[in-house]
């Protein structure tokens, strides 16, 4: 039984290390996405620049979470499209009416 506690302790430490690495990846991804969203919402980019930014974020995300890109696309693709439509296309139209 002594082996179990030693193995359990080793396993727990290994799991904590893996979980910490995953947390770091998710934090980096969140910061990357949040930064891009803020830049789009600032309205200083044109549609082409905002689209390139979203593509760059996706490419960087694929390095951070290569096995989860289907989920990234499911969550963030429509978010970026909505933000571009709302803050880039929408703000251009509003300025044109002034």
C-alpha positions, 0 to 999 in steps of 0.5 A, spaced: 500 500 500 505 504 501 507 504 493 500 507 492 501 513 496 507 514 493 504 513 486 498 517 488 502 523 490 507 522 483 500 522 479 497 528 483 504 532 482 504 530 474 496 532 474 497 539 477 503 540 472 499 538 466 493 542 469 497 548 470 500 548 463 493 547 460 491 553 464 497 557 462 495 556 454 488 558 456 490 564 459 494 566 453 489 564 448 484 568 452 489 574 452 490 574 445 482 573 443 481 579 448 486 583 445 484 582 438 476 583 440 478 590 443 482 592 437 476 591 432 471 594 437 476 600 437 473 601 430 480 604 427 481 598 422 478 597 416 474 590 414 480 587 411 485 589 417 480 586 421 479 580 417 487 579 417 487 580 425 482 575 426 486 570 421 492 571 425 489 570 432 486 563 429 493 561 426 496 563 433 491 559 436 492 553 432 499 553 435 497 554 442 491 549 442 492 545 435 487 539 438 481 544 439 481 548 433 474 546 431 472 548 438 475 555 437 472 556 430 465 554 433 466 559 439 470 565 436 469 565 428 462 568 429 464 572 434 469 575 430 464 576 424 459 579 429 464 584 431 467 586 425 460 587 422 458 591 428 464 595 429 467 596 422 461 595 417 456 598 422 461 604 424 463 606 417 455 606 415 454 611 421 459 615 419 457 616 412 450 618 414 453 624 418 
